[in-house]
Amino acid sequence: MQNASSKLTARAIDVIPGGVNSPVRAWKAVGGNPCFVNRARGAYLWDADDNCYVDLVCEWGPLIAGHAHPEVLRAVTEAATRGLGFGAPTAIEVQLAEHIVDAVPSIQKVRLVTSGTEATMTAIRIARAATKRDRIVKLAGCYHGHSDPLLVRAGSGAATFGIPDSAGVPAEISRLTSVAEYNDVHAMRAALEAGPPVAAVILEPIAANMGVVPPLPGYLEEVRRITQAAGALLIFDEVISGFRVARGGAQELYGISPDLTCLGKIVGGGLPVGAVGGRGELMDLLAPAGPVYQAGTLSGNPVACSAGLATLGLLTGEAYAALEKTSALLADGLRDAIASAGVHATVQRVGSLLTLFFGVDQVRNFTEASTSDTVAFARFFRAMIERGVYLPPSQFEAWFLSLAHGAAEVERIVEGARAALRA
Ligand SMILES: *Cc1c(COP(=O)(O)O)cnc(C)c1O
């Protein structure tokens, strides 16, 4: 049934470390060989053996419009026809920057990069330059890409594989990163006070890399207040939540204004674009306007920017209403399936991001996430694959819905879940 994928896995392992180009793509946490994907359209993807699945990964977030959306394809094709890239400024970069500045409340200026990792790395550098301080604070279970200072208790793949700290990161660098528990104001205050002054606190305003963990009421407000009091910048990593939970991201949803915002995933519409933005005077610290160096051969690539811009153009008020409706339907269906199967599990959701956690009542932080039943999740994952539903292959990830998911897809997923939970 998965012969072609098995053969490709064997070939891949010979020439690519672990057979994949990003660790979470391997099915290490759930067992078995990953599906090699052949093609996808809308809410569905087909593997190398032509098995069809409803996709709840959606490229890990970028594909809010669904796979191969005709308008995105048209924009990409048109841009590519004019040339793949020039290493000189283009109008489309200005258009994408204008769109971001218009959409995201706290962003006055934005620098386009090629990944979320680059966005967070650059945000930290700007914060350190602006404050002339070195120490940063991050939260356990929040993932901000794979740069040295941010690979400390980092959730996502790092949590899945039980290696929250990477080999090869100098201890001198990790020492400049303090870690606090998510949703815990006292821990945040302690982290700010214990040690040298803090340049920045970086966090996911909706944590989505330890499974979906929403901020508790008042938490982000308090973090905003105490970072300001400490003279530290607040960086919202909205690489997942940006354009996902609202056009203006989590900062619009909760009405909080960070100093710097990191974007990625949806801003590239499926191609490599990241972005870091904030107040003009902070952003003008970047070269060539200011002394903070940052650069990229492929930054603002016109083909990638065209996919981002076309995707953002689809995100109207009605689009968010439709996403909310489909996602609520899915969450309700899953909760009902859990209750009728008598399984100990819970569904946490913000907009079109959700996670089904096994073996817990509620998850508010990484400590609680770590107590979830990953063995039960692995069994559920495999049962869902057999029923044609492609989930993220880890308990500690968000499921992503798209505009291409509707009532029919929700029914297929919920029916699959009913059978999988019973089994
Ligand atoms: C995916 C992700 C990143 C890293 O983005 P890449 O494009 O994979 O480098 C950073 N922060 C968050 C919150 C993410 O989910």
The ligand as an SDF file (V2000), in Angstrom:
LIG
                    3D

 15 15  0  0  0  0  0  0  0  0999 V2000
    7.8700   27.4490   11.8310 C   0  0  0  0  0  0  0  0  0  0  0  0
    8.1810   28.4150   12.8950 C   0  0  0  0  0  0  0  0  0  0  0  0
    9.3830   29.1420   12.9090 C   0  0  0  0  0  0  0  0  0  0  0  0
   10.4990   28.8580   11.9540 C   0  0  0  0  0  0  0  0  0  0  0  0
   10.1710   29.1250   10.6470 O   0  0  0  0  0  0  0  0  0  0  0  0
   11.0350   28.4140    9.4720 P   0  0  0  0  0  0  0  0  0  0  0  0
   10.4810   29.0350    8.2340 O   0  0  0  0  0  0  0  0  0  0  0  0
   10.7530   26.9540    9.5960 O   0  0  0  0  0  0  0  0  0  0  0  0
   12.4440   28.7510    9.7060 O   0  0  0  0  0  0  0  0  0  0  0  0
    9.5370   30.1280   13.8520 C   0  0  0  0  0  0  0  0  0  0  0  0
    8.5880   30.3860   14.7420 N   0  0  0  0  0  0  0  0  0  0  0  0
    7.4260   29.7010   14.7830 C   0  0  0  0  0  0  0  0  0  0  0  0
    6.3870   30.0670   15.7950 C   0  0  0  0  0  0  0  0  0  0  0  0
    7.2090   28.6730   13.8700 C   0  0  0  0  0  0  0  0  0  0  0  0
    6.0760   27.9580   13.9570 O   0  0  0  0  0  0  0  0  0  0  0  0
  1  2  1  0
  2  3  1  0
  2 14  2  0
  3  4  1  0
  3 10  2  0
  4  5  1  0
  5  6  1  0
  6  7  2  0
  6  8  1  0
  6  9  1  0
 10 11  1  0
 11 12  2  0
 12 13  1  0
 12 14  1  0
 14 15  1  0
M  END
$$$$
